[in-house]
Amino acid sequence: MSVETTNNGVLEKDVDTAAPHAVGSDTGAPVQPQMSAEEHEVARAAARFGYGPLAQVNTAEARLPPFGGEFQPGLYKPVEGRKFANPAPLGLCAFALTTFVLSAINMGTRGLTAPNIVVGLAFGYGGLVQLLAGMWEMAVGNTFGATALSSYGGFWIAFAIVLTPGGFEIVSSLEADGGADFFYDSMGLFLMGWFIFTTILVFCTLRSTVAFFLLFFFLDLTFLLLGIAYLVRTDGAPTVSIQKAGGFFGFMAAFAAWYNALAGLADNSNSFFIIPVAHFPWSPTGRTRRGKTDRELA
């Protein structure tokens, strides 16, 4: 285990690297400190195979910390030592399941066209539970995670309010004012606003991991395509082909969310391996790994 100083002066804890050089008491020359057998085995596996399922680590002897599944871009800080558990997998699972069901309907799976079944999920799981996960991210000091999870929790609650049958009468009120076009245009603008917000979050994931980036990238395409489907209509209704394309990328976003959630859940208490999330080469962890020498990783 080591603590590295990145170019911007922020301390980074890298779970798969050896400890930095220590300064000798007599000569001041750097010497390699002693590592435990556990740290030595993890470091050698990381150097040879990468820190993932191919890392040949004996789980009975070496500790496997989670390697992902956090809503923390950049340094991807571990949750050890925090007062609370990692709330990100809960929020990711709530987002994934609700998105999966809605995307299946947008794809026209088994002839389904009305998204009424999503209302319950959007209120209870994707909405309330994800909002709570976002507040817990605030408690552990993760601004990005709190903003993202709480916002998408709010999205699902707002989406459920719009579609609640006979409840808030938003759809019927819009259609009474200007026909179906009023509702379609309003929904299109609603989705395009979420596309803009998600684009902002995508920029914040570029120093993170590939798995984390793909989650927001697929979600961004989902909002964009669904918004276009409502704004660019065919025969007075949302364009089916574009809507199905949005549903496809919604599927991809859902599975990316589940993948990141599994990466945050799998550790030495419940898994024989950890889930690879692939750091970008320009990320702080990626640059740190490229700078390591064989001596430091041996």
Backbone torsions as a table, in degrees:
resi	resn	phi	psi	omega
1	MET	NA	141.9	-178.0
2	SER	-146.8	159.8	173.3
3	VAL	-117.2	117.7	-176.0
4	GLU	-108.3	149.4	174.9
5	THR	-103.5	117.7	-178.7
6	THR	-79.9	177.0	-176.0
7	ASN	-61.4	-29.1	-179.7
8	ASN	-90.6	9.4	173.7
9	GLY	85.5	4.9	-178.9
10	VAL	-88.0	140.5	-179.7
11	LEU	-79.7	137.0	179.4
12	GLU	-127.2	134.6	176.9
13	LYS	-102.3	114.5	-175.2
14	ASP	-106.1	119.4	-171.8
15	VAL	-76.7	-13.5	-174.2
16	ASP	-114.2	20.6	-179.9
17	THR	-122.7	159.4	179.3
18	ALA	-77.4	167.4	-178.2
19	ALA	-70.9	152.7	-179.5
20	PRO	-70.7	167.7	180.0
21	HIS	-65.1	144.5	173.1
22	ALA	-102.5	161.0	-178.9
23	VAL	-98.2	127.4	-179.8
24	GLY	-66.9	149.6	-175.9
25	SER	-74.5	-26.3	-175.4
26	ASP	-97.5	-55.2	-173.4
27	THR	-94.7	-16.6	-176.7
28	GLY	78.2	2.3	-179.7
29	ALA	-77.2	146.5	179.8
30	PRO	-69.1	136.9	176.4
31	VAL	-128.0	154.7	-178.8
32	GLN	-86.1	118.6	178.9
33	PRO	-70.6	159.9	-179.4
34	GLN	-76.3	136.6	175.4
35	MET	-105.7	155.1	173.8
36	SER	-71.5	164.0	179.1
37	ALA	-61.5	-35.8	179.0
38	GLU	-63.9	-49.1	-179.6
39	GLU	-65.1	-37.0	-179.8
40	HIS	-64.4	-41.7	-178.7
41	GLU	-67.9	-42.8	179.4
42	VAL	-64.3	-41.1	-179.5
43	ALA	-65.3	-41.7	179.5
44	ARG	-66.0	-40.3	178.4
45	ALA	-65.1	-39.9	179.1
46	ALA	-64.6	-39.2	-178.8
47	ALA	-69.0	-32.4	-174.1
48	ARG	-89.1	-44.3	-171.5
49	PHE	-115.3	-12.8	-169.8
50	GLY	89.7	155.3	-174.0
51	TYR	-88.1	90.6	-177.4
52	GLY	-167.5	-160.6	-178.6
53	PRO	-60.0	-25.2	179.1
54	LEU	-81.0	-7.3	177.4
55	ALA	-71.6	114.3	-174.9
56	GLN	-79.8	80.3	-177.7
57	VAL	-111.4	131.6	176.5
58	ASN	-76.0	108.3	-174.9
59	THR	-68.2	-16.8	177.6
60	ALA	-76.6	-19.0	-176.4
61	GLU	-118.4	-32.2	-176.0
62	ALA	-108.3	138.3	-179.0
63	ARG	-79.5	135.0	178.7
64	LEU	-112.0	97.5	178.0
65	PRO	-76.3	155.0	175.6
66	PRO	-59.8	144.3	-177.5
67	PHE	-125.4	58.5	-179.6
68	GLY	145.4	-163.9	177.0
69	GLY	73.8	16.5	176.5
70	GLU	-111.2	148.1	175.6
71	PHE	-88.7	52.9	-177.9
72	GLN	-129.9	97.7	179.5
73	PRO	-71.7	178.2	176.7
74	GLY	77.3	-107.6	-173.5
75	LEU	-75.8	-16.8	-180.0
76	TYR	53.3	57.8	-172.9
77	LYS	-66.9	140.0	175.4
78	PRO	-74.5	163.5	-175.4
79	VAL	-94.9	1.8	-176.9
80	GLU	-61.9	139.5	179.0
81	GLY	86.9	-5.8	178.6
82	ARG	-80.9	161.0	-178.2
83	LYS	-75.6	-30.2	-179.1
84	PHE	-111.3	160.0	172.6
85	ALA	-71.4	171.9	179.8
86	ASN	-75.6	112.9	-177.9
87	PRO	-83.5	-8.1	-173.8
88	ALA	-61.7	-45.6	179.6
89	PRO	-57.6	-36.4	176.9
90	LEU	-62.7	-48.3	178.7
91	GLY	-63.7	-39.0	178.9
92	LEU	-64.7	-41.3	179.0
93	CYS	-67.1	-39.6	177.8
94	ALA	-62.8	-42.8	177.8
95	PHE	-65.5	-44.1	-173.6
96	ALA	-63.7	-47.3	-175.5
97	LEU	-65.6	-44.3	-179.9
98	THR	-65.3	-41.6	177.9
99	THR	-65.2	-37.9	179.1
100	PHE	-60.6	-47.0	-177.8
101	VAL	-66.5	-45.3	179.4
102	LEU	-64.1	-39.1	179.9
103	SER	-66.3	-35.5	176.6
104	ALA	-62.0	-39.2	178.5
105	ILE	-70.0	-41.6	177.6
106	ASN	-62.7	-28.4	177.5
107	MET	-81.7	-6.0	-178.9
108	GLY	73.8	29.1	-178.6
109	THR	-60.1	129.2	-179.8
110	ARG	53.2	30.8	175.7
111	GLY	76.7	10.0	-179.7
112	LEU	-73.8	137.2	178.1
113	THR	-129.3	-31.7	-178.4
114	ALA	-91.0	129.2	-176.6
115	PRO	-88.2	29.7	-175.9
116	ASN	-61.5	-34.3	-178.4
117	ILE	-64.3	-22.3	-178.1
118	VAL	-74.2	-21.3	-173.9
119	VAL	-58.5	-45.6	-179.7
120	GLY	-63.7	-44.7	177.3
121	LEU	-62.5	-41.6	-176.2
122	ALA	-66.1	-36.3	176.5
123	PHE	-73.1	-48.9	-169.4
124	GLY	-85.8	-51.7	-172.2
125	TYR	-97.0	-60.2	-179.9
126	GLY	-65.9	-28.5	-179.3
127	GLY	-90.5	-72.7	-173.8
128	LEU	-63.8	-51.1	-176.1
129	VAL	-64.8	-40.4	179.6
130	GLN	-68.9	-35.7	175.7
131	LEU	-63.1	-41.9	177.2
132	LEU	-63.8	-40.9	177.4
133	ALA	-61.0	-38.1	177.7
134	GLY	-64.5	-39.0	177.8
135	MET	-67.5	-35.2	176.7
136	TRP	-70.0	-31.5	172.8
137	GLU	-62.5	-36.5	175.7
138	MET	-62.3	-38.9	-178.5
139	ALA	-66.6	-31.9	-179.9
140	VAL	-90.4	4.7	173.2
141	GLY	86.3	21.3	-178.6
142	ASN	-103.7	98.2	-176.9
143	THR	-65.6	-43.3	-179.7
144	PHE	-61.9	-49.2	-179.0
145	GLY	-61.7	-40.8	178.9
146	ALA	-64.0	-42.9	-179.7
147	THR	-66.3	-46.3	-175.9
148	ALA	-68.7	-53.7	-175.3
149	LEU	-66.0	-42.6	179.5
150	SER	-65.1	-39.2	-179.6
151	SER	-65.6	-45.8	179.9
152	TYR	-71.7	-28.9	170.4
153	GLY	-62.1	-42.5	175.8
154	GLY	-64.7	-36.0	177.0
155	PHE	-59.2	-46.9	-177.3
156	TRP	-67.5	-36.3	177.1
157	ILE	-65.3	-44.7	178.4
158	ALA	-62.9	-41.6	178.9
159	PHE	-62.5	-40.2	178.7
160	ALA	-67.6	-36.9	177.9
161	ILE	-61.9	-42.1	-179.9
162	VAL	-63.9	-39.7	-172.2
163	LEU	-96.7	0.3	179.6
164	THR	-60.2	116.6	-176.9
165	PRO	-64.6	123.6	176.5
166	GLY	66.1	13.0	-176.7
167	GLY	-94.0	-82.1	-176.0
168	PHE	-88.6	-9.3	174.8
169	GLU	55.5	34.0	179.0
170	ILE	-70.7	-45.1	-178.8
171	VAL	-64.2	-47.9	-178.2
172	SER	-65.1	-34.2	179.5
173	SER	-67.8	-42.1	178.4
174	LEU	-65.6	-42.5	-179.7
175	GLU	-67.7	-32.2	177.9
176	ALA	-69.0	-30.5	-179.5
177	ASP	-77.9	-39.4	-174.5
178	GLY	-149.9	21.4	179.6
179	GLY	79.9	-172.8	-177.0
180	ALA	-63.3	-29.4	-178.9
181	ASP	-61.0	-34.5	178.7
182	PHE	-61.7	-43.3	-179.9
183	PHE	-68.9	-43.8	-178.8
184	TYR	-63.4	-43.0	178.0
185	ASP	-64.5	-40.7	179.5
186	SER	-65.1	-43.3	178.5
187	MET	-66.0	-37.7	177.6
188	GLY	-61.5	-44.5	177.5
189	LEU	-65.8	-38.1	176.8
190	PHE	-58.0	-47.2	-178.8
191	LEU	-70.7	-36.2	178.6
192	MET	-66.5	-33.6	174.9
193	GLY	-62.2	-40.3	177.4
194	TRP	-71.0	-28.6	173.1
195	PHE	-62.8	-43.9	179.1
196	ILE	-62.8	-45.3	179.8
197	PHE	-61.5	-44.0	-178.8
198	THR	-66.9	-33.6	176.3
199	THR	-60.6	-39.9	176.6
200	ILE	-59.5	-43.0	-179.4
201	LEU	-68.5	-34.1	178.6
202	VAL	-58.7	-42.1	179.5
203	PHE	-60.2	-30.8	-178.3
204	CYS	-79.6	-7.3	-179.1
205	THR	-101.2	0.6	-173.7
206	LEU	-71.6	-15.8	176.3
207	ARG	-103.8	15.6	-175.1
208	SER	-103.6	-126.1	-178.9
209	THR	-119.0	161.3	180.0
210	VAL	-62.7	-42.5	-179.1
211	ALA	-63.2	-40.1	-179.1
212	PHE	-69.3	-41.7	178.1
213	PHE	-63.6	-45.2	-177.0
214	LEU	-62.3	-34.3	176.9
215	LEU	-55.4	-51.8	-176.6
216	PHE	-75.9	-30.6	178.0
217	PHE	-65.6	-47.2	177.6
218	PHE	-63.2	-40.4	179.2
219	LEU	-64.6	-38.1	178.7
220	ASP	-61.6	-45.0	177.8
221	LEU	-64.4	-34.2	178.4
222	THR	-61.8	-50.7	179.6
223	PHE	-62.1	-41.1	-178.6
224	LEU	-62.2	-49.4	-176.6
225	LEU	-68.3	-40.3	178.5
226	LEU	-66.9	-38.2	176.9
227	GLY	-62.8	-42.6	178.0
228	ILE	-64.5	-39.5	-179.2
229	ALA	-59.8	-37.5	179.0
230	TYR	-77.7	-32.9	-177.2
231	LEU	-83.7	-32.8	179.0
232	VAL	-107.6	97.0	-170.4
233	ARG	-98.5	157.1	176.2
234	THR	-122.8	122.0	-178.4
235	ASP	56.7	38.2	175.5
236	GLY	77.7	8.7	-179.7
237	ALA	-133.5	160.5	177.4
238	PRO	-53.8	139.4	-178.2
239	THR	-64.6	117.5	-171.6
240	VAL	-63.3	-43.1	-176.6
241	SER	-63.0	-41.2	179.0
242	ILE	-70.1	-37.7	178.2
243	GLN	-63.6	-40.0	178.0
244	LYS	-67.1	-36.6	176.2
245	ALA	-63.0	-41.2	175.6
246	GLY	-62.8	-38.4	176.5
247	GLY	-63.9	-37.5	178.4
248	PHE	-62.1	-48.3	179.8
249	PHE	-69.2	-25.9	172.3
250	GLY	-64.2	-40.6	173.4
251	PHE	-57.1	-47.6	-179.4
252	MET	-60.9	-41.6	178.7
253	ALA	-64.5	-39.9	179.9
254	ALA	-62.7	-46.6	-179.3
255	PHE	-69.9	-32.9	174.7
256	ALA	-64.3	-37.9	177.9
257	ALA	-66.2	-43.1	177.0
258	TRP	-63.5	-39.0	179.4
259	TYR	-62.1	-47.0	178.1
260	ASN	-64.3	-35.8	177.4
261	ALA	-63.7	-43.7	178.1
262	LEU	-62.7	-37.1	178.2
263	ALA	-62.8	-29.4	178.5
264	GLY	-86.4	-20.5	-178.7
265	LEU	-89.8	-35.4	-173.6
266	ALA	-74.2	115.9	174.4
267	ASP	-144.3	-168.4	-173.6
268	ASN	-70.1	-11.0	-180.0
269	SER	-84.5	-17.5	-174.3
270	ASN	-142.1	1.5	-173.8
271	SER	-142.7	150.1	175.7
272	PHE	-87.6	-9.3	179.8
273	PHE	-150.6	165.9	175.9
274	ILE	-110.4	161.1	-171.1
275	ILE	-93.7	124.9	178.8
276	PRO	-71.5	137.3	178.2
277	VAL	-120.1	-5.8	170.2
278	ALA	58.8	93.5	176.0
279	HIS	-69.5	140.6	173.1
280	PHE	-63.3	144.8	-179.1
281	PRO	-63.9	-23.8	179.8
282	TRP	-92.2	-1.2	177.9
283	SER	-73.1	161.7	179.2
284	PRO	-55.3	-43.6	179.7
285	THR	-68.3	-39.3	178.1
286	GLY	-62.6	-42.5	178.5
287	ARG	-66.5	-37.3	179.6
288	THR	-63.6	-42.0	-179.5
289	ARG	-65.7	-41.6	179.8
290	ARG	-64.9	-27.1	-178.1
291	GLY	-84.7	-8.7	-178.9
292	LYS	-74.4	139.8	177.7
293	THR	-94.6	164.5	177.6
294	ASP	-61.1	-33.3	-179.3
295	ARG	-65.3	-39.0	-177.6
296	GLU	-72.1	-27.2	-177.9
297	LEU	-99.2	-4.8	-177.1
298	ALA	-77.7	NA	NA
